[in-house]
Amino acid sequence: MIGSSNPAAMGVAPACEIYIAEVIGDLVRGWGGLAEALLWAEEQGCQVVNMSFACPTSDQVSEKTMQRLDEKGVILTASFNAYMHWPHELPWVIAVGMPHQHGQWTFRWMEKQACWRAG
């Protein structure tokens, strides 16, 4: 949780600014929309980019843009999906997910992992 108006649920960054760039809904533009959105996030000075999607195919232009952002210190995260591995399988992207119903994490083959649990 980034922030909350509930004093009992204080977030870790309650004063942060949140920017939104929707790219997946625009199928006509294809992957070019993702690369453009990443460049836009860089121009806005975003320090964290969360990509709430997973895909079965990759895009080299977007991958190069993500790598460049990583080299500049931008934190990149993407949704973990056991069946669609892009972009969370990239070494400069942190996969974000949740344990399955038995509380076990399903990260098996990923090089870069970051897991945190409350409590």
Buried (B, 14 or more C-beta within 10 A) or exposed (E): EEBEEEEEEEEEEEEEEEEEBEBEEEEEEEBBBBBBBBEEBBEEEBBBBBBEBBBEEEBEEBBEBBBBBBEEEBBBBBBBBEEBBBBBBBEBBBBBBEEEEEEEEEBEEBEBEEEEEEE
